[in-house]
């Protein structure tokens, strides 16, 4: 756990290697909680730690299988 309370999207992106656009999509999808202060978007450290520990939904094998099954054409 960090001694910081919150991180900007740029800081999160540079420290995790994820793009700001990806982080914005995760926030929009409701998977990464954030707070907006004026035009600035901040992610609380505890929310970031929880998000990183959980991983992206696309990283779970059962979800890959569900996507593949749903993408198969119907005969």
C-alpha positions as CSV (number, residue, x, y, z in Angstrom):
1,X,0.0,0.0,0.0
2,X,1.3,3.4,-0.9
3,X,1.5,6.4,1.4
4,X,-0.4,8.4,-1.3
5,X,-4.1,8.8,-1.2
6,X,-4.8,9.1,-4.9
7,X,-3.2,9.1,-8.3
8,X,-3.8,11.0,-11.6
9,X,-4.5,8.9,-14.7
10,X,-1.1,9.9,-16.1
11,X,0.6,8.7,-12.9
12,X,-1.4,5.4,-13.0
13,X,-0.5,4.9,-16.6
14,X,3.2,5.5,-16.2
15,X,3.5,3.3,-13.1
16,X,1.5,0.4,-14.5
17,X,2.3,0.5,-18.2
18,X,-1.4,0.8,-19.1
19,X,-2.5,3.6,-21.4
20,X,-4.6,6.5,-20.2
21,X,-7.2,5.6,-22.9
22,X,-7.4,2.1,-21.5
23,X,-7.8,3.4,-17.9
24,X,-10.6,5.8,-19.1
25,X,-12.4,2.9,-20.7
26,X,-12.1,0.9,-17.5
27,X,-13.5,3.8,-15.5
28,X,-16.3,4.3,-18.0
29,X,-17.1,0.5,-17.8
30,X,-17.3,0.8,-14.0
31,X,-14.4,-1.5,-13.4
32,X,-12.0,1.1,-12.0
33,X,-13.5,3.6,-9.5
34,X,-12.4,7.2,-9.8
35,X,-13.3,10.6,-8.5
36,X,-13.4,13.8,-10.6
37,X,-12.2,17.1,-9.2
38,X,-12.9,19.8,-11.8
39,X,-11.3,18.4,-14.9
40,X,-8.9,16.2,-13.1
41,X,-9.7,12.5,-12.6
42,X,-8.1,10.8,-9.6
43,X,-8.0,7.1,-8.7
44,X,-7.8,6.4,-5.0
45,X,-4.8,4.2,-4.0
46,X,-7.0,1.5,-2.4
47,X,-9.2,1.3,-5.5
48,X,-6.2,1.0,-7.7
49,X,-4.7,-1.7,-5.6
50,X,-8.0,-3.7,-5.6
51,X,-8.3,-3.3,-9.4
52,X,-4.8,-4.4,-10.0
53,X,-5.2,-7.4,-7.7
54,X,-8.4,-8.4,-9.4
55,X,-7.1,-8.1,-13.0
56,X,-8.9,-7.2,-16.1
57,X,-12.0,-9.3,-17.0
58,X,-10.4,-10.2,-20.3
59,X,-7.6,-12.0,-18.4
60,X,-9.8,-14.8,-17.0
61,X,-9.8,-18.0,-19.2
62,X,-13.5,-18.6,-18.6
63,X,-14.3,-15.2,-20.1
64,X,-12.1,-15.8,-23.1
65,X,-14.1,-19.0,-23.7
66,X,-17.4,-17.1,-23.4
67,X,-16.3,-14.5,-25.9
68,X,-15.2,-17.2,-28.3
69,X,-18.4,-19.2,-28.0
70,X,-20.5,-16.0,-28.5
71,X,-18.4,-15.1,-31.5
72,X,-19.0,-18.4,-33.3
73,X,-21.4,-18.1,-36.2
74,X,-24.7,-20.0,-35.8
75,X,-25.2,-22.8,-38.3
